[in-house]
Amino acid sequence: MRHRILGRQLNRTAKLRWSLFRSQLRSLFTYGFINTTQAKAKSILNNAEKITGLALKGGLNDIKEINKTFDDDKFVAQIVAKIQSSLAGRTSNFLKIQKVGFRQGDNALISKLSFYKELVATKPEVKVEEPKKKTITKKISVKKTK
């Protein structure tokens, strides 16, 4: 009986499973989509929705919670900026799973996990100041002749 057992085992130990989830989540937030098996896509869907919701809120505690997964401050800042600019109006259902086809080797069902809207990176506007031109003044000395 599988009472109170949640999630898929995916034929891995807990450490390997969490490592797989972390790498797939990183690829998902970097590229906006991943192609993977149906079981793996369903497994990381819940985590990806949770991280996206936290990034949309963007509070300090939310960012710390996202940082527990990725452990990279710069990457988390990029995620938050992308999601807040792209998915500003949504409150839930950020991701979708589409069936792509079957893998040739073992005939496993391949699915595409992607965002409903494409994540667009917004670059903060940086004011570039032009260097000041230096004016060179030459002192001309006049010699008096006798």
Contacts in CASP RR format, 6 or more apart in sequence:
PFRMAT RR
TARGET T0000
AUTHOR 0000-0000-0000
METHOD contacts of the structure
MODEL  1
MRHRILGRQLNRTAKLRWSLFRSQLRSLFTYGFINTTQAKAKSILNNAEK
ITGLALKGGLNDIKEINKTFDDDKFVAQIVAKIQSSLAGRTSNFLKIQKV
GFRQGDNALISKLSFYKELVATKPEVKVEEPKKKTITKKISVKKTK
7 43 0 8 1.000
8 39 0 8 1.000
8 42 0 8 1.000
8 43 0 8 1.000
9 17 0 8 1.000
10 17 0 8 1.000
10 20 0 8 1.000
10 39 0 8 1.000
10 40 0 8 1.000
10 43 0 8 1.000
12 20 0 8 1.000
20 40 0 8 1.000
21 43 0 8 1.000
21 44 0 8 1.000
21 47 0 8 1.000
22 69 0 8 1.000
22 70 0 8 1.000
24 34 0 8 1.000
24 36 0 8 1.000
24 40 0 8 1.000
24 44 0 8 1.000
25 44 0 8 1.000
25 47 0 8 1.000
25 48 0 8 1.000
25 51 0 8 1.000
25 69 0 8 1.000
25 70 0 8 1.000
26 70 0 8 1.000
26 75 0 8 1.000
27 34 0 8 1.000
28 34 0 8 1.000
28 44 0 8 1.000
28 48 0 8 1.000
28 113 0 8 1.000
29 48 0 8 1.000
29 51 0 8 1.000
29 75 0 8 1.000
29 79 0 8 1.000
29 82 0 8 1.000
29 119 0 8 1.000
32 114 0 8 1.000
32 115 0 8 1.000
32 118 0 8 1.000
32 119 0 8 1.000
33 112 0 8 1.000
33 113 0 8 1.000
33 114 0 8 1.000
33 115 0 8 1.000
34 41 0 8 1.000
34 112 0 8 1.000
34 113 0 8 1.000
34 114 0 8 1.000
35 100 0 8 1.000
35 110 0 8 1.000
35 111 0 8 1.000
35 112 0 8 1.000
36 110 0 8 1.000
36 111 0 8 1.000
36 113 0 8 1.000
37 103 0 8 1.000
37 108 0 8 1.000
37 109 0 8 1.000
37 110 0 8 1.000
37 111 0 8 1.000
38 97 0 8 1.000
38 99 0 8 1.000
38 108 0 8 1.000
38 109 0 8 1.000
38 110 0 8 1.000
38 111 0 8 1.000
41 97 0 8 1.000
41 111 0 8 1.000
41 112 0 8 1.000
41 113 0 8 1.000
42 97 0 8 1.000
44 113 0 8 1.000
45 95 0 8 1.000
45 97 0 8 1.000
45 113 0 8 1.000
47 69 0 8 1.000
48 94 0 8 1.000
48 95 0 8 1.000
48 113 0 8 1.000
49 92 0 8 1.000
49 93 0 8 1.000
49 94 0 8 1.000
49 95 0 8 1.000
51 66 0 8 1.000
51 69 0 8 1.000
51 79 0 8 1.000
52 83 0 8 1.000
52 87 0 8 1.000
52 94 0 8 1.000
52 95 0 8 1.000
52 115 0 8 1.000
53 62 0 8 1.000
53 83 0 8 1.000
53 94 0 8 1.000
54 62 0 8 1.000
54 63 0 8 1.000
54 65 0 8 1.000
54 66 0 8 1.000
55 62 0 8 1.000
55 63 0 8 1.000
55 66 0 8 1.000
55 79 0 8 1.000
55 80 0 8 1.000
55 83 0 8 1.000
55 84 0 8 1.000
56 83 0 8 1.000
56 84 0 8 1.000
56 87 0 8 1.000
56 88 0 8 1.000
56 90 0 8 1.000
56 91 0 8 1.000
58 80 0 8 1.000
58 84 0 8 1.000
63 76 0 8 1.000
63 77 0 8 1.000
63 80 0 8 1.000
66 76 0 8 1.000
66 79 0 8 1.000
66 80 0 8 1.000
67 73 0 8 1.000
67 76 0 8 1.000
70 76 0 8 1.000
70 79 0 8 1.000
78 121 0 8 1.000
81 121 0 8 1.000
81 122 0 8 1.000
81 124 0 8 1.000
82 119 0 8 1.000
82 120 0 8 1.000
82 121 0 8 1.000
82 122 0 8 1.000
83 119 0 8 1.000
85 120 0 8 1.000
85 122 0 8 1.000
86 115 0 8 1.000
86 117 0 8 1.000
86 118 0 8 1.000
86 119 0 8 1.000
86 120 0 8 1.000
87 94 0 8 1.000
87 115 0 8 1.000
87 117 0 8 1.000
87 119 0 8 1.000
90 116 0 8 1.000
90 117 0 8 1.000
93 116 0 8 1.000
94 115 0 8 1.000
94 116 0 8 1.000
95 113 0 8 1.000
95 114 0 8 1.000
95 115 0 8 1.000
95 116 0 8 1.000
96 113 0 8 1.000
96 114 0 8 1.000
96 115 0 8 1.000
96 116 0 8 1.000
97 111 0 8 1.000
97 112 0 8 1.000
97 113 0 8 1.000
98 111 0 8 1.000
98 112 0 8 1.000
98 114 0 8 1.000
99 109 0 8 1.000
99 110 0 8 1.000
99 111 0 8 1.000
99 112 0 8 1.000
100 110 0 8 1.000
100 111 0 8 1.000
100 112 0 8 1.000
101 109 0 8 1.000
101 110 0 8 1.000
102 108 0 8 1.000
102 109 0 8 1.000
102 110 0 8 1.000
103 109 0 8 1.000
103 110 0 8 1.000
END
